[in-house]
Amino acid sequence: MTTPKGTPATPPKGSSSGSVTLTADQAKALLGADPNSSSPYYTPSSYNVYQLTQTSQPDIASLVNSTMLSLVGRAATPQEIQQYGAELLAAERANQGLASTSTSYQQSGASTGKKGATTGTDLSTGVNAADFIGNLIRGTADARTYQAATQYFDAMKASNNKYAGGSF
């Protein structure tokens, strides 16, 4: 309560000065505990975060080319790189990784309210780009034809080696 000029008003009747002085123990007892312990700024928090991982364009080209070389026996065409890359990026957007993070704050002492430990756990990792591209290419007619031809060639080599007495 103040007077019009901003000077303190006289205390109401029945009080001596308008303020109460407490010891630290009395203040803690009055508050029941540390005043920061129930503050949303200092209480431990836990949250989940979706993590979008997108494979870069150079990595897509390299991944598609190396997979095509091993499964089809040739380098990928620019159209194949574009097609498989678009499918990979769409799958990554649809299947984001999920991480759980917990943060604690110091509850007492001179460091009250300062950030303490932060721990995290990956709940899901999203799309494995190499496996995804491998499965796409493995299902193509070119890959099945190449695999059949190389298996036939390997069997023919093994048969010839059995009778030739040597190896290639």
ZADO-1210 file (C-alpha; in nm, 4 decimals, padded with zeros to 6 digits):
<atoms>
<atom x="00.0000" y="00.0000" z="00.0000" code="MET" pos="1"/>
<atom x="00.1495" y="00.3396" z="-00.1014" code="THR" pos="2"/>
<atom x="00.0476" y="00.7021" z="-00.0802" code="THR" pos="3"/>
<atom x="-00.0144" y="00.9067" z="-00.3951" code="PRO" pos="4"/>
<atom x="00.3445" y="01.0360" z="-00.3994" code="LYS" pos="5"/>
<atom x="00.4933" y="00.6844" z="-00.3818" code="GLY" pos="6"/>
<atom x="00.6006" y="00.6983" z="-00.0174" code="THR" pos="7"/>
<atom x="00.5213" y="00.3974" z="00.1982" code="PRO" pos="8"/>
<atom x="00.1936" y="00.4155" z="00.3790" code="ALA" pos="9"/>
<atom x="00.1697" y="00.3696" z="00.7497" code="THR" pos="10"/>
<atom x="00.1106" y="00.0102" z="00.8523" code="PRO" pos="11"/>
<atom x="-00.2427" y="-00.0901" z="00.9431" code="PRO" pos="12"/>
<atom x="-00.3382" y="-00.0873" z="01.3077" code="LYS" pos="13"/>
<atom x="-00.2328" y="-00.3974" z="01.4920" code="GLY" pos="14"/>
<atom x="00.0936" y="-00.4530" z="01.3020" code="SER" pos="15"/>
<atom x="00.4268" y="-00.3099" z="01.3923" code="SER" pos="16"/>
<atom x="00.6030" y="-00.2509" z="01.0603" code="SER" pos="17"/>
<atom x="00.4129" y="-00.4423" z="00.7894" code="GLY" pos="18"/>
<atom x="00.6898" y="-00.6990" z="00.7285" code="SER" pos="19"/>
<atom x="00.7776" y="-01.0246" z="00.8973" code="VAL" pos="20"/>
<atom x="01.1309" y="-01.1484" z="00.9498" code="THR" pos="21"/>
<atom x="01.1859" y="-01.5245" z="00.9462" code="LEU" pos="22"/>
<atom x="01.4921" y="-01.7345" z="01.0009" code="THR" pos="23"/>
<atom x="01.6003" y="-01.9693" z="00.7217" code="ALA" pos="24"/>
<atom x="01.4590" y="-02.2701" z="00.9097" code="ASP" pos="25"/>
<atom x="01.1276" y="-02.0932" z="00.9656" code="GLN" pos="26"/>
<atom x="01.1072" y="-01.9980" z="00.5968" code="ALA" pos="27"/>
<atom x="01.1748" y="-02.3568" z="00.4876" code="LYS" pos="28"/>
<atom x="00.9150" y="-02.4833" z="00.7289" code="ALA" pos="29"/>
<atom x="00.6661" y="-02.2255" z="00.6009" code="LEU" pos="30"/>
<atom x="00.7290" y="-02.3179" z="00.2378" code="LEU" pos="31"/>
<atom x="00.7410" y="-02.6878" z="00.3163" code="GLY" pos="32"/>
<atom x="01.0566" y="-02.7437" z="00.1092" code="ALA" pos="33"/>
<atom x="01.2809" y="-02.5888" z="-00.1462" code="ASP" pos="34"/>
<atom x="01.0751" y="-02.3308" z="-00.3396" code="PRO" pos="35"/>
<atom x="01.2328" y="-02.4453" z="-00.6669" code="ASN" pos="36"/>
<atom x="01.1419" y="-02.8110" z="-00.6215" code="SER" pos="37"/>
<atom x="00.7950" y="-02.7601" z="-00.7654" code="SER" pos="38"/>
<atom x="00.8998" y="-02.5101" z="-01.0293" code="SER" pos="39"/>
<atom x="00.8494" y="-02.6355" z="-01.3867" code="PRO" pos="40"/>
<atom x="01.1904" y="-02.4916" z="-01.4698" code="TYR" pos="41"/>
<atom x="01.3724" y="-02.7228" z="-01.2314" code="TYR" pos="42"/>
<atom x="01.1715" y="-03.0419" z="-01.2344" code="THR" pos="43"/>
<atom x="01.3122" y="-03.3361" z="-01.4273" code="PRO" pos="44"/>
<atom x="01.1711" y="-03.3630" z="-01.7764" code="SER" pos="45"/>
<atom x="01.1343" y="-03.6450" z="-02.0215" code="SER" pos="46"/>
<atom x="01.0312" y="-03.6128" z="-02.3840" code="TYR" pos="47"/>
<atom x="01.0360" y="-03.7981" z="-02.7143" code="ASN" pos="48"/>
<atom x="01.1861" y="-03.6448" z="-03.0264" code="VAL" pos="49"/>
<atom x="01.1293" y="-03.7588" z="-03.3843" code="TYR" pos="50"/>
<atom x="01.4517" y="-03.7482" z="-03.5820" code="GLN" pos="51"/>
<atom x="01.4289" y="-03.7114" z="-03.9578" code="LEU" pos="52"/>
<atom x="01.7400" y="-03.8462" z="-04.1239" code="THR" pos="53"/>
<atom x="01.7655" y="-03.7786" z="-04.4951" code="GLN" pos="54"/>
<atom x="02.0319" y="-03.9435" z="-04.7088" code="THR" pos="55"/>
<atom x="02.2239" y="-03.6873" z="-04.9149" code="SER" pos="56"/>
<atom x="02.2146" y="-03.6916" z="-05.2936" code="GLN" pos="57"/>
<atom x="02.5819" y="-03.7992" z="-05.3323" code="PRO" pos="58"/>
<atom x="02.5258" y="-04.0797" z="-05.0805" code="ASP" pos="59"/>
<atom x="02.2167" y="-04.1948" z="-05.2700" code="ILE" pos="60"/>
<atom x="02.4097" y="-04.2092" z="-05.5984" code="ALA" pos="61"/>
<atom x="02.6964" y="-04.3989" z="-05.4367" code="SER" pos="62"/>
<atom x="02.4641" y="-04.6398" z="-05.2568" code="LEU" pos="63"/>
<atom x="02.2533" y="-04.7148" z="-05.5646" code="VAL" pos="64"/>
<atom x="02.5626" y="-04.7611" z="-05.7849" code="ASN" pos="65"/>
<atom x="02.7407" y="-04.9963" z="-05.5433" code="SER" pos="66"/>
<atom x="02.4238" y="-05.2000" z="-05.4880" code="THR" pos="67"/>
<atom x="02.3587" y="-05.2219" z="-05.8627" code="MET" pos="68"/>
<atom x="02.7167" y="-05.3369" z="-05.9247" code="LEU" pos="69"/>
<atom x="02.6875" y="-05.6158" z="-05.6687" code="SER" pos="70"/>
<atom x="02.3328" y="-05.7287" z="-05.7516" code="LEU" pos="71"/>
<atom x="02.3001" y="-05.6545" z="-06.1241" code="VAL" pos="72"/>
<atom x="02.6624" y="-05.6411" z="-06.2418" code="GLY" pos="73"/>
<atom x="02.6476" y="-05.2893" z="-06.3867" code="ARG" pos="74"/>
<atom x="02.6370" y="-04.9269" z="-06.2780" code="ALA" pos="75"/>
<atom x="02.3021" y="-04.7588" z="-06.2282" code="ALA" pos="76"/>
<atom x="02.1570" y="-04.5242" z="-06.4868" code="THR" pos="77"/>
<atom x="02.0715" y="-04.1651" z="-06.3865" code="PRO" pos="78"/>
<atom x="01.7007" y="-04.2573" z="-06.4070" code="GLN" pos="79"/>
<atom x="01.7521" y="-04.5502" z="-06.1674" code="GLU" pos="80"/>
<atom x="01.9422" y="-04.3314" z="-05.9222" code="ILE" pos="81"/>
<atom x="01.6607" y="-04.0752" z="-05.9342" code="GLN" pos="82"/>
<atom x="01.3866" y="-04.3401" z="-05.8962" code="GLN" pos="83"/>
<atom x="01.5472" y="-04.5328" z="-05.6099" code="TYR" pos="84"/>
<atom x="01.6586" y="-04.2096" z="-05.4421" code="GLY" pos="85"/>
<atom x="01.3043" y="-04.0700" z="-05.4471" code="ALA" pos="86"/>
<atom x="01.1703" y="-04.3940" z="-05.2973" code="GLU" pos="87"/>
<atom x="01.4362" y="-04.3890" z="-05.0247" code="LEU" pos="88"/>
<atom x="01.3658" y="-04.0249" z="-04.9313" code="LEU" pos="89"/>
<atom x="00.9907" y="-04.0929" z="-04.9164" code="ALA" pos="90"/>
<atom x="01.0492" y="-04.3939" z="-04.6909" code="ALA" pos="91"/>
<atom x="01.2764" y="-04.1877" z="-04.4641" code="GLU" pos="92"/>
<atom x="01.0120" y="-03.9140" z="-04.4324" code="ARG" pos="93"/>
<atom x="00.7427" y="-04.1724" z="-04.3515" code="ALA" pos="94"/>
<atom x="00.9552" y="-04.3675" z="-04.0986" code="ASN" pos="95"/>
<atom x="01.1397" y="-04.1189" z="-03.8821" code="GLN" pos="96"/>
<atom x="01.3589" y="-04.2292" z="-03.5955" code="GLY" pos="97"/>
<atom x="01.2366" y="-04.1746" z="-03.2392" code="LEU" pos="98"/>
<atom x="01.4542" y="-04.0917" z="-02.9390" code="ALA" pos="99"/>
<atom x="01.3590" y="-04.0523" z="-02.5745" code="SER" pos="100"/>
<atom x="01.5493" y="-03.7924" z="-02.3719" code="THR" pos="101"/>
<atom x="01.5443" y="-03.7290" z="-01.9961" code="SER" pos="102"/>
<atom x="01.6929" y="-03.4191" z="-01.8329" code="THR" pos="103"/>
<atom x="01.7417" y="-03.3578" z="-01.4618" code="SER" pos="104"/>
<atom x="01.8188" y="-03.0322" z="-01.2815" code="TYR" pos="105"/>
<atom x="02.0133" y="-02.9747" z="-00.9636" code="GLN" pos="106"/>
<atom x="01.7672" y="-02.9297" z="-00.6792" code="GLN" pos="107"/>
<atom x="01.9768" y="-02.7708" z="-00.4051" code="SER" pos="108"/>
<atom x="02.2891" y="-02.5783" z="-00.3263" code="GLY" pos="109"/>
<atom x="02.4517" y="-02.2973" z="-00.5176" code="ALA" pos="110"/>
<atom x="02.3794" y="-02.4745" z="-00.8481" code="SER" pos="111"/>
<atom x="02.0016" y="-02.4984" z="-00.7933" code="THR" pos="112"/>
<atom x="01.8272" y="-02.4975" z="-01.1275" code="GLY" pos="113"/>
<atom x="02.1346" y="-02.5692" z="-01.3345" code="LYS" pos="114"/>
<atom x="02.1039" y="-02.8473" z="-01.5857" code="LYS" pos="115"/>
<atom x="02.2220" y="-03.1801" z="-01.4526" code="GLY" pos="116"/>
<atom x="02.2366" y="-03.5049" z="-01.6460" code="ALA" pos="117"/>
<atom x="02.0744" y="-03.5606" z="-01.9845" code="THR" pos="118"/>
<atom x="02.0352" y="-03.9172" z="-02.1013" code="THR" pos="119"/>
<atom x="01.8898" y="-04.0430" z="-02.4242" code="GLY" pos="120"/>
<atom x="01.7789" y="-04.3686" z="-02.5758" code="THR" pos="121"/>
<atom x="01.6977" y="-04.4431" z="-02.9381" code="ASP" pos="122"/>
<atom x="01.3558" y="-04.6069" z="-02.9525" code="LEU" pos="123"/>
<atom x="01.3656" y="-04.6592" z="-03.3297" code="SER" pos="124"/>
<atom x="01.6249" y="-04.5691" z="-03.5896" code="THR" pos="125"/>
<atom x="01.4127" y="-04.5084" z="-03.8967" code="GLY" pos="126"/>
<atom x="01.5091" y="-04.6516" z="-04.2358" code="VAL" pos="127"/>
<atom x="01.8366" y="-04.8342" z="-04.2997" code="ASN" pos="128"/>
<atom x="01.9230" y="-04.6855" z="-04.6400" code="ALA" pos="129"/>
<atom x="02.1530" y="-04.9683" z="-04.7570" code="ALA" pos="130"/>
<atom x="01.9013" y="-05.2418" z="-04.6737" code="ASP" pos="131"/>
<atom x="01.6149" y="-05.0448" z="-04.8268" code="PHE" pos="132"/>
<atom x="01.7957" y="-04.9851" z="-05.1594" code="ILE" pos="133"/>
<atom x="01.9220" y="-05.3461" z="-05.1609" code="GLY" pos="134"/>
<atom x="01.5699" y="-05.4828" z="-05.1209" code="ASN" pos="135"/>
<atom x="01.4359" y="-05.2569" z="-05.3973" code="LEU" pos="136"/>
<atom x="01.7047" y="-05.3620" z="-05.6450" code="ILE" pos="137"/>
<atom x="01.7013" y="-05.7280" z="-05.5403" code="ARG" pos="138"/>
<atom x="01.3359" y="-05.7457" z="-05.6470" code="GLY" pos="139"/>
<atom x="01.3991" y="-05.6274" z="-06.0050" code="THR" pos="140"/>
<atom x="01.4065" y="-05.8571" z="-06.3065" code="ALA" pos="141"/>
<atom x="01.7633" y="-05.7452" z="-06.3896" code="ASP" pos="142"/>
<atom x="01.8867" y="-05.8551" z="-06.0470" code="ALA" pos="143"/>
<atom x="01.7118" y="-06.1931" z="-06.0633" code="ARG" pos="144"/>
<atom x="01.8535" y="-06.2573" z="-06.4128" code="THR" pos="145"/>
<atom x="02.2058" y="-06.1572" z="-06.3043" code="TYR" pos="146"/>
<atom x="02.1899" y="-06.3738" z="-05.9913" code="GLN" pos="147"/>
<atom x="02.0664" y="-06.6740" z="-06.1916" code="ALA" pos="148"/>
<atom x="02.3412" y="-06.6277" z="-06.4520" code="ALA" pos="149"/>
<atom x="02.6181" y="-06.5936" z="-06.1915" code="THR" pos="150"/>
<atom x="02.4911" y="-06.8967" z="-05.9984" code="GLN" pos="151"/>
<atom x="02.4864" y="-07.0954" z="-06.3239" code="TYR" pos="152"/>
<atom x="02.8366" y="-06.9735" z="-06.4117" code="PHE" pos="153"/>
<atom x="02.9676" y="-07.0569" z="-06.0614" code="ASP" pos="154"/>
<atom x="02.8166" y="-07.4073" z="-06.0837" code="ALA" pos="155"/>
<atom x="02.9703" y="-07.4572" z="-06.4286" code="MET" pos="156"/>
<atom x="03.3116" y="-07.3439" z="-06.2955" code="LYS" pos="157"/>
<atom x="03.2868" y="-07.5830" z="-06.0022" code="ALA" pos="158"/>
<atom x="03.1949" y="-07.8695" z="-06.2355" code="SER" pos="159"/>
<atom x="03.4852" y="-07.7966" z="-06.4698" code="ASN" pos="160"/>
<atom x="03.7278" y="-07.7672" z="-06.1780" code="ASN" pos="161"/>
<atom x="03.6243" y="-08.1096" z="-06.0523" code="LYS" pos="162"/>
<atom x="03.7318" y="-08.2729" z="-06.3809" code="TYR" pos="163"/>
<atom x="04.0208" y="-08.0456" z="-06.4728" code="ALA" pos="164"/>
<atom x="04.2124" y="-08.1108" z="-06.1532" code="GLY" pos="165"/>
<atom x="04.2789" y="-07.7454" z="-06.0994" code="GLY" pos="166"/>
<atom x="04.1065" y="-07.4253" z="-06.0167" code="SER" pos="167"/>
<atom x="04.0527" y="-07.1018" z="-06.2029" code="PHE" pos="168"/>
</atoms>
